């Protein structure tokens, strides 16, 4: 922690670094807002653990998660919100009004999370604090100090795990846990660490190659890493494994719904606001999902007929799930097919986008310790992780849609662009809002039709399959968390309405059960982008420029859906002029 107050720290940084907005030309309201979000972001960044997508140097420690630290975070964010309340939004410049409209909901969501004590449930079917550490091990390491700092983090794991387990015990006492069924088998990611030799451990990953590091440093750092993994990391994971098996799992709740948690209805509604950036009633979302599933199902029947298949829909789904032609024979084949799809997009990119990201990305298999319970793929700055586990459940007809979503022009395209907007405040460069990011990536799957990316009716069926999957999430998530659906009913709904493989259906349903409302962000985000585009096309007619529209959406970074809608309204009012006219 800095000895200066956040306000004083921001002013000092401004004077030292010449941060834009702290000049005499900036009005008082702008300067006050900039001081708040500059200081808070610097402080917030220190409070959060490293993650795989981080662009900053590796830290030498892990964050504190004890009760005093959690209480301090709540007080800090509440103080920030009070400061925001004191700023007249109308007096802000247009640029800072946009920053305000992006920033304030972030702070409100952080406060809500602290009040509901989300930190007492730091593990679910999709994400855990212990596997997140492994993600840091896969980051690029650029300096000798990075390796030393990683060793420092590993030494801090025993303290970090004890604090996390203490928080989980508090969650147990009040029934604030993931449903037990969603944690079945998840201890495999712990035993992957406890049963490996130090050199084979994921934590040793940074020390395997060490490019650019002098040989004497390589030798000493590798030896120190092995000792640290053996004496600090593995004992901490053994203690965690015992806790999970003998104390936590037996005490987790047997119910599924968010409504069954303490103050469950308010909690679920807060999660809807957090993940969708909209304040919508669960029943309305459920009904919208059902209507969209019906609409998309009719389209899927049409494509099924195009293939020449003569049976009914259930028979077609069985055919897709079992026919060897839709299955890669080796992990390498699946990876190479994904590479080919990504390169085909590269040849079309300039037709649909003006500004292209400078950053490139690689395609890698999901690590073995995560793969059995991981999604089909996941993308971000610099990487598209493709799950090569259980190949019969990774059908090739889904691969084009998946690749457009996770690589380019989806996550591995949008997120680097946000990071490259250095004229925007740091909190916007590094923010990821699920409704925007997942909505954009899902829109990219649909955009694949216009880009000519789907070469066969089976590929187009795969795209529709992914669209209906996200629409079905609206039904399943709200069904489970607000309408009392069972896990079996959720699985059956996906089995009847989508061509998802059985393994993926089960892992996805467990994810929705354990992560209330996150699944709602995809389809509602895509819906907002599609409606904004339709409005712009109708208003601008022949003056509508698709590249300018895409550049306008992507230039925002990651914003609440109402902010996106307002920006496209301004795009229309300005005659369809995008942010980079020279590239249009």
C-alpha positions as CSV (number, residue, x, y, z in Angstrom):
1,X,0.0,0.0,0.0
2,X,1.2,3.5,-0.7
3,X,1.5,6.0,2.1
4,X,-0.2,8.7,0.0
5,X,-4.0,8.7,-0.2
6,X,-5.4,7.5,-3.6
7,X,-6.4,11.1,-4.5
8,X,-2.9,12.5,-3.6
9,X,-1.2,9.6,-5.3
10,X,-3.1,10.3,-8.6
11,X,-2.2,14.0,-8.4
12,X,1.4,13.1,-7.8
13,X,1.4,10.6,-10.7
14,X,-0.1,13.3,-12.9
15,X,2.5,15.9,-12.1
16,X,5.3,13.4,-12.5
17,X,4.1,11.6,-15.6
18,X,2.1,14.3,-17.3
19,X,-1.0,12.2,-17.5
20,X,-3.5,13.7,-20.0
21,X,-6.3,15.4,-18.3
22,X,-4.4,17.0,-15.4
23,X,-3.5,20.2,-17.3
24,X,-4.9,23.6,-16.9
25,X,-6.9,23.2,-20.1
26,X,-9.0,20.4,-18.4
27,X,-12.1,21.4,-16.5
28,X,-12.4,20.7,-12.8
29,X,-14.9,17.9,-13.2
30,X,-12.7,16.1,-15.7
31,X,-9.6,16.4,-13.5
32,X,-11.5,15.1,-10.4
33,X,-12.8,12.1,-12.3
34,X,-9.4,11.3,-13.8
35,X,-7.8,11.6,-10.4
36,X,-10.3,9.1,-9.0
37,X,-10.1,6.4,-11.7
38,X,-6.3,6.7,-12.2
39,X,-5.6,6.2,-8.5
40,X,-8.2,3.5,-7.9
41,X,-7.0,1.5,-10.9
42,X,-3.4,1.6,-9.7
43,X,-4.6,0.4,-6.3
44,X,-7.0,-2.2,-7.7
45,X,-4.3,-3.7,-9.9
46,X,-2.3,-4.3,-6.8
47,X,-5.2,-6.0,-5.1
48,X,-5.7,-8.6,-7.9
49,X,-3.6,-11.7,-8.6
50,X,-1.6,-12.0,-11.8
51,X,-3.4,-13.7,-14.6
52,X,-2.5,-15.2,-17.9
53,X,-3.5,-12.2,-20.0
54,X,-1.7,-9.7,-17.8
55,X,0.7,-7.4,-19.7
56,X,2.6,-6.3,-16.6
57,X,5.7,-7.8,-14.9
58,X,5.3,-10.9,-12.8
59,X,4.8,-10.0,-9.2
60,X,6.8,-11.5,-6.3
61,X,3.8,-12.1,-4.1
62,X,0.1,-13.1,-4.1
63,X,-2.7,-10.8,-2.9
64,X,-4.1,-10.9,0.6
65,X,-7.5,-12.4,1.0
66,X,-8.0,-12.3,4.8
67,X,-11.1,-10.7,6.3
68,X,-9.4,-7.4,7.1
69,X,-8.2,-7.0,3.5
70,X,-11.7,-7.8,2.1
71,X,-13.2,-5.2,4.5
72,X,-10.6,-2.7,3.4
73,X,-11.5,-3.3,-0.3
74,X,-15.2,-2.7,0.4
75,X,-14.5,0.6,2.2
76,X,-12.2,1.8,-0.6
77,X,-14.8,1.1,-3.3
78,X,-17.5,2.7,-1.3
79,X,-15.4,5.8,-0.8
80,X,-14.7,5.9,-4.6
81,X,-18.5,5.7,-5.3
82,X,-19.1,8.6,-2.9
83,X,-16.5,10.6,-4.8
84,X,-18.2,9.8,-8.1
85,X,-21.5,10.9,-6.6
86,X,-19.9,14.3,-6.0
87,X,-19.0,14.9,-9.6
88,X,-21.8,16.5,-11.8
89,X,-21.8,14.3,-14.9
90,X,-23.2,17.1,-17.0
91,X,-20.1,19.1,-16.4
92,X,-17.8,16.4,-17.8
93,X,-16.5,16.6,-21.3
94,X,-18.0,14.1,-23.8
95,X,-14.9,11.9,-23.5
96,X,-15.0,11.8,-19.7
97,X,-18.8,11.2,-19.7
98,X,-18.0,8.1,-21.6
99,X,-15.3,7.1,-19.1
100,X,-17.7,7.8,-16.3
101,X,-20.4,5.6,-17.8
102,X,-18.0,2.8,-18.2
103,X,-16.3,3.2,-14.8
104,X,-19.2,3.7,-12.4
105,X,-20.9,0.4,-13.1
106,X,-17.5,-1.3,-12.5
107,X,-17.3,0.2,-9.0
108,X,-21.0,-0.7,-8.3
109,X,-20.4,-4.3,-9.3
110,X,-17.2,-4.5,-7.2
111,X,-19.1,-3.2,-4.2
112,X,-21.9,-5.7,-4.7
113,X,-19.4,-8.5,-5.0
114,X,-17.8,-7.5,-1.7
115,X,-21.2,-7.1,0.1
116,X,-22.4,-10.6,-1.0
117,X,-18.9,-11.9,0.0
118,X,-18.2,-13.6,-3.3
119,X,-14.7,-14.1,-2.0
120,X,-16.0,-16.9,0.3
121,X,-16.6,-19.0,-2.9
122,X,-13.2,-18.7,-4.7
123,X,-13.7,-22.0,-6.6
124,X,-16.4,-23.3,-8.9
125,X,-16.8,-25.8,-11.8
126,X,-15.0,-23.5,-14.2
127,X,-12.5,-21.4,-12.3
128,X,-10.5,-21.9,-9.1
129,X,-7.9,-19.9,-7.3
130,X,-5.4,-22.8,-7.5
131,X,-5.7,-23.3,-11.3
132,X,-5.5,-19.6,-11.8
133,X,-1.9,-19.8,-10.4
134,X,-1.1,-22.3,-13.1
135,X,-2.3,-19.8,-15.7
136,X,0.4,-17.3,-14.5
137,X,3.0,-20.0,-15.0
138,X,2.1,-19.9,-18.7
139,X,2.7,-16.2,-19.1
140,X,5.7,-14.9,-21.2
141,X,8.7,-14.4,-18.9
142,X,11.1,-11.7,-20.2
143,X,13.7,-10.9,-17.5
144,X,15.7,-12.7,-14.9
145,X,13.6,-10.7,-12.3
146,X,10.4,-12.2,-13.7
147,X,11.7,-15.7,-12.8
148,X,12.8,-14.6,-9.4
149,X,9.4,-13.0,-8.8
150,X,7.7,-16.2,-9.8
151,X,9.7,-18.1,-7.2
152,X,8.5,-15.4,-4.7
153,X,4.9,-16.1,-5.7
154,X,5.4,-19.8,-5.3
155,X,6.9,-19.3,-1.8
156,X,3.8,-17.2,-0.9
157,X,1.3,-20.0,-1.9
158,X,1.1,-21.6,1.6
159,X,-0.1,-18.3,3.1
160,X,-2.4,-17.6,0.2
161,X,-4.0,-21.0,0.3
162,X,-4.6,-20.8,4.1
163,X,-6.4,-17.5,3.7
164,X,-8.5,-18.8,0.9
165,X,-9.4,-21.9,2.9
166,X,-10.4,-19.8,5.9
167,X,-12.7,-17.7,3.6
168,X,-14.2,-20.9,2.3
169,X,-14.9,-22.1,5.8
170,X,-16.8,-18.9,6.4
171,X,-18.8,-19.7,3.3
172,X,-19.5,-23.2,4.5
173,X,-20.9,-21.9,7.8
174,X,-23.6,-19.8,6.0
175,X,-24.3,-22.2,3.1
176,X,-22.5,-20.0,0.5
177,X,-20.8,-22.7,-1.6
178,X,-21.0,-24.1,-5.1
179,X,-23.4,-27.1,-5.5
180,X,-21.6,-30.3,-4.6
181,X,-22.4,-32.0,-7.9
182,X,-20.4,-29.4,-9.9
183,X,-17.2,-30.0,-7.9
184,X,-17.1,-33.8,-8.6
185,X,-13.7,-34.8,-9.9
186,X,-12.3,-31.2,-9.7
187,X,-9.7,-32.4,-7.2
188,X,-7.8,-33.8,-10.3
189,X,-6.4,-30.3,-10.9
190,X,-4.9,-30.5,-7.4
191,X,-3.5,-34.0,-7.6
192,X,-1.9,-33.0,-10.9
193,X,0.4,-30.9,-8.8
194,X,0.8,-33.1,-5.7
195,X,1.6,-36.3,-7.8
196,X,4.0,-34.7,-10.3
197,X,7.8,-34.4,-9.9
198,X,8.8,-30.8,-9.5
199,X,10.4,-30.7,-12.9
200,X,7.1,-32.1,-14.5
201,X,5.0,-29.6,-12.5
202,X,3.1,-26.9,-14.3
203,X,4.8,-24.5,-11.9
204,X,8.2,-25.4,-13.5
205,X,6.9,-24.4,-17.0
206,X,8.7,-21.0,-17.1
207,X,12.1,-22.6,-16.3
208,X,12.1,-25.1,-19.2
209,X,13.3,-22.8,-22.0
210,X,14.3,-19.4,-20.3
211,X,15.3,-17.6,-23.6
212,X,17.8,-14.9,-23.2
213,X,18.8,-15.8,-19.6
214,X,22.5,-16.2,-19.0
215,X,23.5,-19.8,-18.4
216,X,24.6,-19.3,-14.7
217,X,21.3,-17.7,-13.9
218,X,19.4,-20.6,-15.6
219,X,21.2,-23.1,-13.4
220,X,20.7,-21.3,-10.1
221,X,17.0,-20.4,-10.8
222,X,16.1,-23.9,-12.0
223,X,17.6,-25.4,-8.8
224,X,15.8,-22.8,-6.7
225,X,12.5,-23.5,-8.5
226,X,12.7,-27.2,-7.9
227,X,13.3,-26.7,-4.2
228,X,10.5,-24.2,-3.9
229,X,8.0,-26.4,-5.7
230,X,9.0,-29.4,-3.5
231,X,9.1,-27.5,-0.2
232,X,6.4,-24.8,-0.6
233,X,4.0,-25.5,-3.5
234,X,3.4,-29.2,-3.2
235,X,2.9,-29.2,0.6
236,X,0.3,-26.4,0.2
237,X,-1.5,-28.4,-2.5
238,X,-1.5,-31.5,-0.3
239,X,-3.1,-29.4,2.5
240,X,-5.6,-28.0,0.1
241,X,-6.4,-31.5,-1.2
242,X,-7.1,-32.8,2.3
243,X,-9.3,-29.7,3.0
244,X,-11.3,-30.2,-0.2
245,X,-11.9,-33.9,0.3
246,X,-12.5,-34.1,4.1
247,X,-13.9,-30.7,5.0
248,X,-15.2,-28.6,2.1
249,X,-16.8,-31.1,-0.3
250,X,-18.8,-32.9,2.4
251,X,-20.2,-29.6,3.6
252,X,-21.1,-28.1,0.2
253,X,-24.8,-27.6,-0.6
254,X,-26.9,-30.1,-2.4
255,X,-29.2,-27.6,-4.0
256,X,-28.4,-25.9,-7.3
257,X,-30.2,-22.5,-7.5
258,X,-28.7,-19.1,-6.8
259,X,-32.0,-18.4,-5.2
260,X,-31.1,-21.0,-2.5
261,X,-28.0,-19.0,-1.4
262,X,-28.2,-16.4,1.4
263,X,-30.3,-13.5,0.0
264,X,-30.4,-15.5,-3.1
265,X,-32.9,-13.5,-5.2
266,X,-31.0,-10.3,-4.7
267,X,-27.7,-12.1,-5.3
268,X,-28.9,-13.5,-8.7
269,X,-30.2,-10.2,-9.8
270,X,-26.9,-8.5,-8.9
271,X,-25.1,-11.2,-10.9
272,X,-27.3,-10.5,-13.9
273,X,-26.4,-6.8,-13.7
274,X,-22.7,-7.7,-13.3
275,X,-22.4,-10.0,-16.3
276,X,-25.0,-8.5,-18.7
277,X,-24.6,-4.8,-17.6
278,X,-28.5,-4.8,-17.8
279,X,-31.1,-4.9,-15.0
280,X,-33.5,-7.5,-16.4
281,X,-36.0,-9.8,-14.8
282,X,-35.0,-13.5,-14.9
283,X,-38.4,-14.4,-16.2
284,X,-38.2,-12.0,-19.1
285,X,-34.7,-13.4,-20.0
286,X,-36.1,-17.0,-19.8
287,X,-39.0,-16.2,-22.2
288,X,-36.7,-14.4,-24.7
289,X,-34.4,-17.4,-24.7
290,X,-37.2,-19.8,-25.4
291,X,-38.4,-17.7,-28.4
292,X,-34.9,-17.5,-29.8
293,X,-34.4,-21.3,-29.4
294,X,-37.5,-21.8,-31.4
295,X,-36.4,-19.4,-34.1
296,X,-33.0,-20.9,-34.4
297,X,-34.3,-24.5,-34.4
298,X,-36.3,-23.8,-37.5
299,X,-33.1,-22.6,-39.3
300,X,-31.3,-25.7,-38.2
301,X,-34.0,-27.9,-39.7
302,X,-33.6,-26.0,-43.0
303,X,-29.8,-26.6,-43.0
304,X,-30.4,-30.3,-42.1
305,X,-32.5,-30.7,-45.2
306,X,-29.7,-29.1,-47.3
307,X,-27.4,-31.9,-46.3
308,X,-29.7,-34.5,-47.8
309,X,-30.4,-36.2,-44.5
310,X,-33.8,-37.9,-44.6
311,X,-34.3,-38.7,-40.9
312,X,-35.8,-36.6,-38.2
313,X,-33.9,-34.0,-36.0
314,X,-32.9,-36.4,-33.2
315,X,-31.6,-38.9,-35.7
316,X,-29.6,-36.1,-37.4
317,X,-28.1,-35.2,-34.0
318,X,-27.1,-38.8,-33.3
319,X,-25.5,-38.9,-36.8
320,X,-23.5,-35.8,-36.1
321,X,-22.4,-37.0,-32.7
322,X,-21.2,-40.4,-33.9
323,X,-20.1,-40.3,-37.6
324,X,-16.3,-40.5,-37.8
325,X,-16.1,-37.9,-40.6
326,X,-16.7,-35.2,-38.0
327,X,-14.0,-36.3,-35.6
328,X,-10.3,-35.4,-35.8
329,X,-8.1,-38.4,-35.6
330,X,-5.3,-36.8,-33.5
331,X,-4.9,-33.7,-31.4
332,X,-2.5,-32.4,-34.0
333,X,-5.2,-32.6,-36.7
334,X,-7.6,-30.6,-34.6
335,X,-5.0,-27.9,-34.0
336,X,-3.9,-27.8,-37.7
337,X,-7.5,-27.4,-38.8
338,X,-8.0,-24.5,-36.4
339,X,-4.8,-22.9,-37.8
340,X,-6.1,-23.2,-41.3
341,X,-9.4,-21.5,-40.3
342,X,-7.6,-18.7,-38.6
343,X,-5.4,-18.1,-41.6
344,X,-8.4,-18.0,-43.9
345,X,-9.8,-15.2,-41.8
346,X,-6.5,-13.3,-42.1
347,X,-7.1,-13.2,-45.9
348,X,-10.5,-11.6,-45.4
349,X,-9.8,-9.3,-42.4
350,X,-9.2,-6.1,-44.3
351,X,-12.6,-6.4,-46.1
352,X,-14.5,-6.2,-42.7
353,X,-12.2,-4.2,-40.4
354,X,-10.3,-1.0,-40.9
355,X,-7.9,-1.1,-37.9
356,X,-6.3,-4.5,-37.3
357,X,-4.5,-5.3,-34.1
358,X,-0.7,-5.3,-34.2
359,X,-0.5,-8.2,-31.7
360,X,-0.5,-11.8,-33.0
361,X,-1.7,-14.9,-31.3
362,X,-0.7,-18.6,-31.1
363,X,-2.9,-21.7,-31.0
364,X,-2.1,-24.2,-28.2
365,X,-3.9,-27.2,-26.6
366,X,-5.6,-26.7,-23.3
367,X,-3.2,-27.9,-20.5
368,X,-3.7,-31.6,-19.6
369,X,-4.6,-30.8,-15.9
370,X,-7.5,-28.5,-17.0
371,X,-8.7,-30.2,-20.2
372,X,-11.2,-32.8,-18.7
373,X,-13.3,-30.0,-17.2
374,X,-12.5,-27.1,-19.6
375,X,-14.6,-25.6,-22.3
376,X,-14.0,-26.4,-26.0
377,X,-11.7,-23.4,-26.3
378,X,-10.8,-20.1,-24.8
379,X,-9.1,-17.1,-26.4
380,X,-7.4,-13.9,-25.3
381,X,-4.4,-11.7,-26.0
382,X,-1.7,-13.8,-27.6
383,X,-3.4,-17.2,-27.4
384,X,-6.3,-19.4,-28.5
385,X,-6.5,-22.5,-26.3
386,X,-8.1,-25.4,-28.1
387,X,-9.3,-28.5,-26.1
388,X,-7.9,-31.6,-27.6
389,X,-9.1,-33.9,-24.8
390,X,-11.6,-36.6,-25.8
391,X,-11.5,-36.0,-29.5
392,X,-14.9,-37.7,-30.3
393,X,-16.5,-34.8,-28.3
394,X,-14.7,-32.1,-30.3
395,X,-16.7,-32.3,-33.6
396,X,-15.2,-30.6,-36.6
397,X,-18.4,-29.0,-37.8
398,X,-18.3,-26.7,-34.7
399,X,-14.6,-25.7,-35.2
400,X,-15.1,-22.8,-37.6
401,X,-17.5,-21.1,-35.3
402,X,-15.4,-21.8,-32.2
403,X,-12.2,-20.5,-33.9
404,X,-13.9,-17.2,-35.1
405,X,-15.1,-16.8,-31.5
406,X,-11.9,-17.5,-29.6
407,X,-9.3,-16.3,-32.0
408,X,-9.9,-13.7,-34.7
409,X,-12.0,-11.6,-35.1
410,X,-13.2,-12.7,-31.6
411,X,-11.3,-12.6,-28.3
412,X,-7.7,-12.8,-29.7
413,X,-8.6,-9.8,-31.9
414,X,-10.8,-7.6,-29.8
415,X,-8.8,-7.8,-26.5
416,X,-5.5,-6.8,-28.1
417,X,-7.1,-3.9,-29.8
418,X,-8.4,-2.7,-26.5
419,X,-4.9,-2.9,-25.0
420,X,-3.5,-0.9,-28.0
421,X,-5.8,2.1,-27.3
422,X,-3.2,3.8,-25.2
423,X,-5.2,7.1,-25.4
424,X,-7.8,5.6,-23.2
425,X,-7.5,5.3,-19.4
426,X,-5.8,2.1,-18.1
427,X,-9.0,0.8,-16.5
428,X,-10.6,0.7,-20.0
429,X,-7.6,-0.9,-21.7
430,X,-7.6,-3.8,-19.2
431,X,-11.3,-4.1,-18.5
432,X,-13.2,-7.1,-19.7
433,X,-17.0,-7.0,-19.5
434,X,-18.6,-10.3,-20.3
435,X,-21.6,-8.9,-22.1
436,X,-19.5,-6.9,-24.5
437,X,-16.6,-9.3,-25.0
438,X,-18.7,-12.5,-25.3
439,X,-21.4,-10.7,-27.2
440,X,-18.8,-9.5,-29.7
441,X,-17.2,-13.0,-30.0
442,X,-20.7,-14.6,-30.6
443,X,-21.4,-11.9,-33.2
444,X,-18.2,-12.9,-34.9
445,X,-19.5,-16.4,-35.3
446,X,-22.6,-15.1,-37.1
447,X,-20.4,-12.7,-39.1
448,X,-18.6,-15.8,-40.5
449,X,-21.6,-16.2,-42.9
450,X,-20.9,-12.8,-44.5
451,X,-17.2,-13.6,-44.6
452,X,-17.8,-16.9,-46.4
453,X,-16.1,-18.9,-43.7
454,X,-18.6,-21.7,-43.6
455,X,-17.8,-23.9,-46.5
456,X,-20.3,-26.7,-46.0
457,X,-23.9,-27.0,-44.7
458,X,-22.4,-29.0,-41.8
459,X,-20.2,-26.0,-40.9
460,X,-23.3,-23.7,-41.1
461,X,-25.2,-26.1,-38.9
462,X,-22.3,-25.9,-36.5
463,X,-22.6,-22.2,-36.4
464,X,-26.3,-22.4,-35.8
465,X,-25.6,-25.0,-33.2
466,X,-23.4,-22.6,-31.3
467,X,-26.0,-19.8,-31.7
468,X,-28.8,-22.0,-30.2
469,X,-26.4,-23.2,-27.5
470,X,-26.0,-19.6,-26.3
471,X,-29.8,-18.9,-26.6
472,X,-30.5,-22.1,-24.7
473,X,-28.2,-20.8,-21.9
474,X,-30.7,-18.0,-21.3
475,X,-33.3,-20.7,-20.6
476,X,-31.1,-23.1,-18.6
477,X,-29.4,-20.5,-16.4
478,X,-32.6,-18.7,-15.4
479,X,-34.4,-22.1,-15.2
480,X,-31.8,-23.4,-12.7
481,X,-31.3,-20.3,-10.7
482,X,-34.8,-18.8,-10.5
483,X,-37.3,-21.5,-11.5
484,X,-36.1,-24.7,-9.7
485,X,-34.8,-26.7,-12.7
486,X,-32.9,-29.8,-11.9
487,X,-29.5,-30.7,-13.4
488,X,-31.1,-33.5,-15.4
489,X,-33.7,-31.2,-16.9
490,X,-31.0,-28.7,-18.0
491,X,-28.9,-31.5,-19.6
492,X,-32.1,-32.9,-21.3
493,X,-32.9,-29.4,-22.7
494,X,-29.4,-29.1,-24.3
495,X,-29.6,-32.7,-25.5
496,X,-32.9,-32.0,-27.3
497,X,-32.2,-28.6,-28.8
498,X,-28.5,-28.6,-29.6
499,X,-25.9,-30.9,-31.3
500,X,-23.4,-30.4,-28.5
501,X,-21.5,-33.5,-27.6
502,X,-22.6,-35.2,-24.3
503,X,-19.3,-34.5,-22.5
504,X,-19.6,-30.8,-23.4
505,X,-23.2,-30.6,-22.4
506,X,-22.4,-31.8,-18.9
507,X,-19.4,-29.6,-18.3
508,X,-21.3,-26.6,-19.6
509,X,-24.3,-27.2,-17.4
510,X,-22.1,-27.6,-14.4
511,X,-20.5,-24.3,-15.3
512,X,-23.8,-22.5,-15.4
513,X,-24.9,-24.0,-12.1
514,X,-21.7,-22.9,-10.4
515,X,-21.4,-19.5,-12.1
516,X,-24.9,-17.8,-12.0
517,X,-25.7,-15.4,-14.8
518,X,-22.4,-15.5,-16.6
519,X,-23.9,-17.6,-19.3
520,X,-26.5,-14.8,-20.0
521,X,-24.0,-12.4,-21.2
522,X,-23.2,-14.0,-24.6
523,X,-26.6,-13.9,-26.3
524,X,-27.8,-10.7,-24.7
525,X,-24.5,-9.1,-25.8
526,X,-24.8,-10.3,-29.3
527,X,-28.4,-9.2,-29.4
528,X,-27.4,-5.7,-28.5
529,X,-24.8,-5.5,-31.3
530,X,-27.1,-6.9,-33.9
531,X,-29.9,-4.5,-32.9
532,X,-27.4,-1.6,-33.1
533,X,-26.2,-2.7,-36.5
534,X,-29.7,-3.1,-37.8
535,X,-30.6,0.4,-36.6
536,X,-27.5,1.9,-38.3
537,X,-28.2,0.1,-41.5
538,X,-31.7,1.3,-41.7
539,X,-30.9,4.9,-40.7
540,X,-27.8,5.2,-43.0
541,X,-28.9,3.2,-46.0
542,X,-26.3,3.4,-48.7
543,X,-24.0,5.4,-46.4
544,X,-23.7,2.5,-44.0
545,X,-20.1,1.2,-44.0
546,X,-19.6,-2.2,-42.3
547,X,-15.9,-1.6,-41.6
548,X,-16.6,1.8,-40.0
549,X,-19.3,0.1,-37.8
550,X,-17.0,-2.6,-36.7
551,X,-14.2,-0.1,-36.0
552,X,-16.6,2.0,-33.9
553,X,-17.7,-1.0,-31.8
554,X,-14.1,-2.2,-31.3
555,X,-12.7,1.3,-30.6
556,X,-14.7,1.4,-27.3
557,X,-12.7,-1.4,-25.7
558,X,-15.1,-3.2,-23.4
559,X,-18.1,-1.3,-22.2
560,X,-21.6,-1.8,-20.8
561,X,-24.3,-2.5,-23.4
562,X,-26.1,0.8,-22.9
563,X,-22.9,2.6,-23.6
564,X,-22.4,0.6,-26.8
565,X,-26.0,1.4,-27.9
566,X,-25.5,5.2,-27.2
567,X,-22.2,5.2,-29.2
568,X,-23.9,3.7,-32.3
569,X,-26.6,6.3,-32.0
570,X,-23.9,8.9,-32.2
571,X,-22.3,7.0,-35.1
572,X,-25.7,7.3,-36.9
573,X,-26.0,11.0,-36.0
574,X,-22.5,11.6,-37.5
575,X,-23.5,10.0,-40.8
576,X,-21.8,6.7,-40.3
577,X,-18.3,8.1,-39.8
578,X,-16.0,5.7,-38.0
579,X,-13.1,6.5,-35.7
580,X,-10.5,5.9,-38.5
581,X,-11.9,7.5,-41.7
582,X,-8.5,7.1,-43.4
583,X,-8.9,3.3,-43.1
584,X,-12.4,3.1,-44.5
